[in-house]
Amino acid sequence: MEIFAKTYYTATMTKLEKIEQDIATLAPADVRKLADWLEEYKSDLWDRQMEDDAKSGRLDKFAARALTAHKAGKSTPL
């Protein structure tokens, strides 16, 4: 009966729960490698989102506001 219960639970797990369960079995060195990979992946997702936002014009209002502030002398050199 225990085998059936374990199989049933595994079949009802979400994809994320399965990934979490698998990560919990990794060696510490592999967890660090995974964390590094995930950080790089998140960075790539952010870059793609920023590119999409820029192409779509969603950032235009922020750029206009920054340029207006700069022209009004409200910015400082880097």
Residue pairs with C-beta under 8 A, 6 or more apart in sequence:
10 18
13 21
23 31
23 34
26 34
50 59
53 59
66 75
69 75
